[in-house]
């Protein structure tokens, strides 16, 4: 079971994700991220509620973080998200932050 919720408040769009993401949920994940990006402003994606993230979904998030550098921000990745990023070998390319701003990059100490 998984969930994706997109909420826009005028100044930014927030995307909440929770549950297990696999090949079945990948189309919904892409649709939600496309919808959020269509608003034109900054998009903040909260990854704290993800309990499983397969490698296809991980790749989707990492590639979007690289392509949409100035629009898309991933925050508070769960340990399962971090494990999937490391398993994919994308630790050096991944862009995700803890906390309310971009001050604490997850992989900055590595």
C-alpha positions as CSV (number, residue, x, y, z in Angstrom):
1,X,0.0,0.0,0.0
2,X,1.3,3.5,-0.8
3,X,0.1,7.0,-1.0
4,X,1.0,10.3,-2.7
5,X,-0.7,13.6,-1.9
6,X,0.0,16.8,-3.8
7,X,-1.0,20.1,-2.2
8,X,-0.4,23.6,-3.5
9,X,-0.6,26.7,-1.4
10,X,0.3,29.4,-3.9
11,X,4.0,29.9,-3.0
12,X,5.1,26.2,-3.2
13,X,3.7,22.8,-3.8
14,X,4.1,20.0,-1.3
15,X,4.1,16.3,-2.1
16,X,3.7,13.8,0.7
17,X,4.7,10.2,0.0
18,X,4.2,7.2,2.3
19,X,4.2,3.4,2.2
20,X,5.8,1.0,-0.3
21,X,6.8,2.1,-3.8
22,X,7.4,-0.5,-6.5
23,X,6.7,-1.0,-10.2
24,X,3.0,-1.0,-9.5
25,X,3.1,2.5,-7.9
26,X,5.6,4.0,-10.3
27,X,3.0,5.4,-12.8
28,X,1.2,7.2,-9.9
29,X,4.5,8.5,-8.6
30,X,5.4,9.9,-12.0
31,X,1.9,11.4,-12.4
32,X,2.1,13.1,-9.0
33,X,5.5,14.6,-9.6
34,X,4.4,15.8,-13.0
35,X,1.3,17.4,-11.5
36,X,3.3,19.1,-8.8
37,X,5.8,20.4,-11.3
38,X,3.1,21.8,-13.5
39,X,2.3,24.5,-10.9
40,X,5.5,26.2,-11.9
41,X,6.9,27.0,-8.5
42,X,9.1,25.2,-6.0
43,X,8.1,21.6,-5.2
44,X,9.0,20.1,-1.8
45,X,8.7,16.3,-1.6
46,X,8.6,14.7,1.9
47,X,10.2,11.2,1.8
48,X,9.9,10.5,5.5
49,X,6.9,8.2,5.3
50,X,8.4,5.7,2.7
51,X,8.8,2.2,4.1
52,X,10.0,0.6,0.8
53,X,11.4,2.1,-2.4
54,X,12.3,-0.2,-5.2
55,X,15.2,0.7,-7.5
56,X,13.0,2.0,-10.4
57,X,11.3,4.4,-8.1
58,X,14.6,5.4,-6.6
59,X,16.0,6.1,-10.0
60,X,12.9,8.2,-10.8
61,X,13.5,10.4,-7.8
62,X,17.2,10.8,-8.3
63,X,17.0,11.6,-11.9
64,X,14.2,14.2,-11.3
65,X,16.3,15.8,-8.5
66,X,19.1,16.2,-11.0
67,X,17.0,17.5,-13.9
68,X,14.8,19.8,-11.8
69,X,17.6,21.1,-9.6
70,X,16.0,24.6,-9.0
71,X,12.4,23.5,-8.7
72,X,12.3,20.1,-6.9
73,X,13.6,19.6,-3.3
74,X,13.5,16.2,-1.5
75,X,13.4,16.3,2.2
76,X,13.7,14.0,5.2
77,X,14.4,10.7,3.4
78,X,13.5,7.7,5.5
79,X,16.3,5.1,6.2
80,X,14.7,2.9,3.5
81,X,15.0,5.7,0.9
82,X,18.7,6.2,1.8
83,X,19.3,2.4,1.6
84,X,17.7,2.3,-1.9
85,X,19.8,5.3,-3.1
86,X,23.0,3.6,-1.8
87,X,21.9,0.2,-3.4
88,X,21.4,1.9,-6.7
89,X,24.9,3.4,-6.5
90,X,23.6,7.0,-6.7
91,X,24.7,8.3,-3.4
92,X,27.0,10.9,-5.0
93,X,24.3,12.1,-7.4
94,X,21.3,12.1,-5.0
95,X,20.1,15.5,-3.7
96,X,18.1,15.2,-0.5
97,X,18.1,17.3,2.7
98,X,17.1,16.9,6.3
99,X,15.3,19.7,8.0
100,X,13.4,22.7,6.7
101,X,15.9,24.2,4.3
102,X,18.8,23.1,2.1
103,X,21.4,23.6,4.8
104,X,22.0,19.9,5.7
105,X,22.6,17.7,2.7
106,X,22.2,14.1,3.5
107,X,25.3,12.8,1.8
108,X,27.6,15.9,2.5
109,X,29.7,14.0,5.0
110,X,30.6,11.2,2.7
